[in-house]
Amino acid sequence: MFSAVSAADALKAITDQTTGRRFDPVLCDYNLGGDTNGQQLLEHVRAKKLLPPGTLRFMVTAESGYDYGANASDFAPDDYLIKPFTAANLESRLMRHFERQDALEPAQKRMGAGDVDGAVAEITRLVEAGSKFTMDALRLKAHWLT
């Protein structure tokens, strides 16, 4: 486990290739106490592709208003947690996301290998099976095909 006290420290740890650290999942507080907030940090990390695509990104905040939620969802974190939260709450959210990753893995692997038709076929299989991850699968398919 790694923790950082600022956006700069987090970015340094993520970009430091000599550490061999794997960051999965990332819990990032919205209020980082400096010029960069958690949303900006995660947007930068995603834009620069500093973390592997499967890395879970959770935004943590004390804010619960609509404006915050709308802004946080603009950058599409995997989830966000409102403080205070319990270990059990975090665990249940993580388990749901790991289950989703497992369901989408065959399609992701095919896409990673450049097999677009095979990836789309895997998505179709999930949808036809009535997977509880149908919407996630369809979003992924739309992302790939646009």
Backbone bond lengths (Angstrom), bond angles and torsions (degrees), N, CA, C in turn:
res aa  C-N    CA-C-N  psi(-1)  N-CA   C-N-CA  omega(-1)  CA-C   N-CA-C  phi
1 M - - - 1.446 - - 1.516 108.64 -
2 F 1.302 115.26 141.94 1.448 121.82 -179.96 1.519 108.16 -130.39
3 S 1.307 116.79 143.17 1.460 119.79 173.09 1.521 108.00 -136.06
4 A 1.314 114.43 151.07 1.465 120.91 179.80 1.517 108.02 -127.25
5 V 1.319 116.64 150.87 1.462 120.90 -178.96 1.524 112.50 -96.68
6 S 1.320 117.17 -7.28 1.464 120.06 179.57 1.523 109.42 -151.42
7 A 1.320 115.75 165.76 1.461 120.94 176.91 1.530 109.91 -61.64
8 A 1.311 117.13 -39.82 1.467 120.90 -179.49 1.533 110.78 -62.70
9 D 1.338 117.24 -43.55 1.469 120.65 178.12 1.528 111.23 -63.57
10 A 1.316 116.56 -41.25 1.466 120.65 179.66 1.522 110.28 -64.97
11 L 1.315 116.64 -45.03 1.458 120.74 -179.76 1.525 111.14 -63.30
12 K 1.321 116.43 -40.00 1.471 120.21 177.85 1.519 110.39 -62.15
13 A 1.321 117.77 -45.01 1.457 121.16 -179.77 1.525 111.31 -63.64
14 I 1.321 116.32 -40.54 1.465 120.54 -178.84 1.528 110.68 -68.08
15 T 1.317 117.98 -39.80 1.463 121.31 -176.36 1.521 113.08 -85.21
16 D 1.319 118.07 -13.07 1.470 121.39 -179.89 1.525 109.11 -74.71
17 Q 1.304 116.11 100.74 1.466 121.35 -175.04 1.532 113.01 -73.85
18 T 1.321 118.51 -14.82 1.460 120.31 -176.56 1.513 113.08 -80.64
19 T 1.337 117.80 -12.93 1.459 118.98 -176.24 1.518 112.63 -77.05
20 G 1.329 117.41 -27.70 1.457 120.47 -177.54 1.511 113.30 70.50
21 R 1.323 117.69 12.91 1.463 120.73 -179.49 1.519 110.51 -71.10
22 R 1.319 115.11 147.25 1.452 121.43 172.47 1.513 106.78 -114.18
23 F 1.315 117.28 127.08 1.456 122.05 -176.54 1.522 109.12 -105.80
24 D 1.307 115.45 95.94 1.454 119.36 176.34 1.513 107.18 -155.47
25 P 1.246 120.02 111.90 1.459 130.69 -1.54 1.526 111.90 -89.37
26 V 1.334 114.67 171.57 1.458 121.49 176.08 1.526 107.65 -112.41
27 L 1.326 116.25 122.70 1.464 122.19 173.12 1.517 105.98 -106.48
28 C 1.313 116.22 118.84 1.454 120.50 -175.35 1.521 109.54 -123.65
29 D 1.315 116.16 123.94 1.455 120.47 177.06 1.519 108.91 -72.84
30 Y 1.310 116.57 141.07 1.466 120.51 178.39 1.521 110.53 -65.37
31 N 1.322 116.61 -44.39 1.462 121.07 -177.76 1.526 109.13 -91.63
32 L 1.323 115.91 103.07 1.461 120.82 -179.65 1.520 112.40 -98.78
33 G 1.332 116.19 1.37 1.456 120.50 173.39 1.514 115.38 73.42
34 G 1.300 119.06 20.41 1.463 120.51 178.43 1.516 110.18 -142.13
35 D 1.314 114.08 -154.44 1.461 119.77 -179.17 1.527 112.60 -74.94
36 T 1.313 117.10 -21.17 1.459 122.05 -177.78 1.517 109.70 -111.85
37 N 1.338 116.66 127.10 1.462 118.42 176.15 1.529 109.62 -92.49
38 G 1.303 115.97 172.54 1.464 121.03 -176.68 1.515 113.12 -61.15
39 Q 1.312 117.29 -37.43 1.461 120.76 179.14 1.531 110.00 -63.12
40 Q 1.325 116.52 -45.47 1.462 120.54 179.10 1.527 111.19 -62.31
41 L 1.339 116.06 -40.95 1.463 120.19 179.20 1.527 110.35 -61.34
42 L 1.328 117.35 -49.34 1.458 119.81 -178.17 1.526 112.24 -66.81
43 E 1.324 117.37 -34.56 1.467 120.11 176.05 1.532 110.31 -63.94
44 H 1.334 116.40 -42.97 1.463 121.21 178.56 1.531 110.77 -62.37
45 V 1.317 115.90 -46.76 1.462 121.06 -179.29 1.527 110.62 -60.81
46 R 1.334 116.82 -41.00 1.462 119.79 179.33 1.527 110.71 -70.15
47 A 1.333 118.10 -45.21 1.467 121.37 -178.81 1.531 111.65 -60.22
48 K 1.313 116.47 -37.20 1.472 121.43 -179.07 1.533 112.20 -87.79
49 K 1.346 116.18 -2.02 1.475 122.21 179.49 1.532 111.43 54.83
50 L 1.348 115.00 47.53 1.460 120.69 -178.28 1.519 112.91 -84.36
51 L 1.326 117.19 -13.78 1.461 121.83 177.03 1.523 108.75 -121.89
52 P 1.318 117.15 150.38 1.469 119.34 176.88 1.531 110.73 -59.94
53 P 1.338 117.31 150.21 1.470 120.78 -176.66 1.529 114.39 -56.25
54 G 1.309 119.07 -31.05 1.464 121.20 -177.80 1.515 115.35 -82.57
55 T 1.329 117.37 -0.86 1.461 120.40 -178.67 1.523 110.02 -66.48
56 L 1.318 116.80 125.37 1.459 121.61 177.90 1.524 109.25 -75.06
57 R 1.335 115.62 135.17 1.466 121.68 179.23 1.517 108.51 -122.13
58 F 1.327 115.17 115.60 1.463 121.36 178.44 1.521 108.35 -112.97
59 M 1.312 115.79 130.68 1.464 121.02 173.90 1.526 106.80 -93.55
60 V 1.316 115.87 132.54 1.455 122.57 179.33 1.521 107.39 -113.48
61 T 1.332 116.92 133.02 1.457 119.30 -177.38 1.524 111.00 -153.59
62 A 1.304 114.26 159.45 1.465 120.23 172.01 1.520 109.88 -94.31
63 E 1.334 116.74 -9.67 1.462 122.41 -179.12 1.523 110.18 -79.71
64 S 1.326 116.41 138.84 1.459 118.58 178.86 1.521 112.25 -130.48
65 G 1.324 117.82 5.09 1.459 120.81 -177.26 1.514 112.99 -73.67
66 Y 1.316 115.65 164.13 1.460 121.87 -178.73 1.527 111.57 -60.73
67 D 1.334 117.39 -43.85 1.466 120.12 -177.68 1.526 111.33 -58.88
68 Y 1.336 116.00 -42.88 1.457 118.20 178.56 1.518 110.04 -63.32
69 G 1.311 116.84 -48.02 1.464 120.51 -178.41 1.512 112.22 -59.71
70 A 1.319 116.85 -40.64 1.461 120.94 178.82 1.526 110.29 -65.42
71 N 1.333 117.30 -42.98 1.463 120.09 178.63 1.517 111.71 -66.39
72 A 1.317 117.20 -43.69 1.460 120.53 -178.68 1.516 110.78 -64.32
73 S 1.329 117.19 -36.32 1.458 118.83 -178.54 1.522 112.00 -75.10
74 D 1.337 118.12 -16.10 1.465 120.88 177.59 1.522 111.35 -58.69
75 F 1.319 117.81 -37.00 1.449 119.01 -178.49 1.522 111.90 -94.95
76 A 1.315 116.56 5.02 1.463 124.16 172.17 1.523 114.12 56.40
77 P 1.342 117.18 60.56 1.465 117.05 171.10 1.520 108.15 -66.86
78 D 1.304 116.82 162.76 1.462 119.05 177.09 1.521 110.75 -67.63
79 D 1.318 116.02 -30.18 1.458 120.67 179.00 1.513 107.94 -168.86
80 Y 1.310 116.14 166.12 1.449 117.75 168.65 1.510 109.60 -139.91
81 L 1.319 113.33 145.23 1.456 122.59 -175.51 1.519 109.03 -114.41
82 I 1.319 115.45 135.32 1.460 120.35 178.32 1.524 108.24 -99.76
83 K 1.323 115.30 128.37 1.466 121.27 179.20 1.517 109.90 -72.30
84 P 1.279 118.54 148.33 1.463 125.65 -9.04 1.532 109.49 -79.25
85 F 1.309 116.20 147.60 1.457 120.76 175.14 1.519 107.87 -128.36
86 T 1.303 115.37 158.15 1.462 120.27 -176.74 1.523 110.21 -99.67
87 A 1.306 114.99 163.83 1.461 120.33 176.23 1.530 109.61 -61.62
88 A 1.312 116.51 -37.39 1.467 119.98 179.55 1.528 110.96 -64.72
89 N 1.330 116.67 -39.06 1.461 120.19 177.81 1.524 110.57 -64.90
90 L 1.311 116.90 -45.61 1.457 121.29 177.78 1.528 110.25 -60.79
91 E 1.322 116.18 -45.07 1.465 119.94 -179.38 1.531 111.41 -60.70
92 S 1.318 117.39 -44.18 1.469 119.30 -178.55 1.526 110.91 -64.87
93 R 1.326 117.26 -38.42 1.465 120.04 177.90 1.529 110.98 -67.20
94 L 1.323 116.47 -42.90 1.461 119.80 178.05 1.527 110.93 -61.42
95 M 1.320 116.88 -45.00 1.468 120.45 -179.27 1.526 110.78 -60.47
96 R 1.333 117.36 -41.25 1.466 120.68 178.37 1.527 110.61 -62.02
97 H 1.331 116.51 -41.83 1.463 119.50 -179.66 1.525 111.87 -70.93
98 F 1.332 117.66 -37.10 1.464 119.90 176.38 1.526 110.42 -64.82
99 E 1.324 116.91 -39.15 1.465 121.21 176.82 1.532 110.24 -62.63
100 R 1.323 116.38 -42.19 1.466 120.42 177.62 1.530 110.76 -63.18
101 Q 1.325 116.37 -43.63 1.466 119.58 178.31 1.528 110.86 -59.69
102 D 1.332 116.13 -42.92 1.466 119.65 179.08 1.528 111.32 -62.09
103 A 1.329 116.88 -41.41 1.465 120.82 -179.60 1.526 111.25 -65.24
104 L 1.321 117.44 -37.01 1.464 121.78 -176.51 1.526 113.51 -89.79
105 E 1.320 116.95 -7.97 1.467 120.58 -174.69 1.532 114.16 -57.45
106 P 1.339 120.08 -44.95 1.467 117.88 179.54 1.529 112.89 -58.19
107 A 1.319 116.92 -41.14 1.470 120.05 178.51 1.529 110.28 -67.52
108 Q 1.339 116.62 -42.10 1.468 120.55 -179.94 1.531 110.50 -61.42
109 K 1.327 117.04 -42.65 1.466 120.60 -179.30 1.520 110.94 -63.35
110 R 1.326 116.22 -43.27 1.472 119.29 179.32 1.527 110.50 -63.49
111 M 1.325 116.01 -41.82 1.461 118.93 179.51 1.524 110.36 -65.06
112 G 1.325 116.01 -41.11 1.462 120.74 178.18 1.515 112.74 -61.22
113 A 1.332 116.76 -28.19 1.459 121.80 178.41 1.528 111.80 -88.60
114 G 1.338 116.10 2.30 1.455 119.85 179.27 1.517 114.65 83.64
115 D 1.319 117.02 10.18 1.468 122.19 -179.76 1.530 109.31 -92.96
116 V 1.330 116.16 79.59 1.463 121.25 -176.79 1.526 110.42 -62.60
117 D 1.342 117.13 -45.08 1.463 120.07 -179.10 1.527 111.15 -61.43
118 G 1.319 116.70 -41.64 1.465 120.71 178.56 1.523 111.42 -66.14
119 A 1.339 116.75 -38.91 1.469 121.08 178.56 1.522 110.11 -64.00
120 V 1.333 116.69 -44.22 1.463 120.96 179.06 1.532 109.72 -64.84
121 A 1.336 117.63 -37.96 1.465 121.20 177.55 1.533 110.94 -62.83
122 E 1.329 117.03 -38.62 1.474 120.53 177.73 1.532 110.40 -65.42
123 I 1.324 116.76 -40.28 1.463 120.78 177.63 1.523 109.66 -63.25
124 T 1.319 116.53 -44.94 1.470 121.34 179.06 1.523 110.46 -59.74
125 R 1.334 116.87 -40.62 1.463 121.35 178.15 1.532 110.80 -60.04
126 L 1.326 116.81 -44.72 1.468 120.79 178.88 1.526 111.14 -62.10
127 V 1.322 115.98 -45.26 1.469 120.82 -178.25 1.527 110.05 -63.41
128 E 1.332 116.78 -46.85 1.465 120.54 -178.75 1.522 112.40 -65.61
129 A 1.325 117.06 -27.99 1.464 121.32 178.36 1.521 111.93 -79.39
130 G 1.336 116.98 -5.63 1.460 120.52 -179.76 1.518 113.02 72.05
131 S 1.332 116.27 33.05 1.459 121.23 -179.58 1.523 111.02 -57.25
132 K 1.327 115.63 144.57 1.464 118.46 175.41 1.526 111.49 -70.19
133 F 1.325 116.24 -5.16 1.460 121.23 177.85 1.530 111.58 -106.07
134 T 1.329 116.04 23.20 1.464 121.23 -179.48 1.525 111.85 -56.19
135 M 1.320 117.59 -47.57 1.473 119.54 -178.39 1.526 111.09 -63.90
136 D 1.320 117.31 -40.08 1.471 120.26 177.00 1.519 110.06 -62.56
137 A 1.317 116.62 -42.50 1.459 121.46 -179.93 1.525 110.91 -63.36
138 L 1.324 116.46 -43.56 1.464 120.01 179.97 1.530 111.58 -67.06
139 R 1.341 117.31 -37.09 1.468 119.94 175.71 1.525 110.68 -62.43
140 L 1.326 115.52 -42.74 1.449 120.40 178.64 1.526 111.06 -62.36
141 K 1.318 116.19 -44.51 1.469 120.75 178.38 1.533 109.98 -60.62
142 A 1.316 117.54 -45.39 1.461 121.11 179.24 1.532 110.76 -60.57
143 H 1.329 116.13 -41.59 1.471 120.40 179.05 1.521 110.34 -61.42
144 W 1.320 116.71 -43.60 1.457 120.46 -178.73 1.518 112.37 -67.29
145 L 1.314 116.91 -34.95 1.465 120.62 -173.02 1.521 114.25 -91.59
146 T 1.346 116.84 0.88 1.479 118.67 178.76 1.506 110.93 -105.00
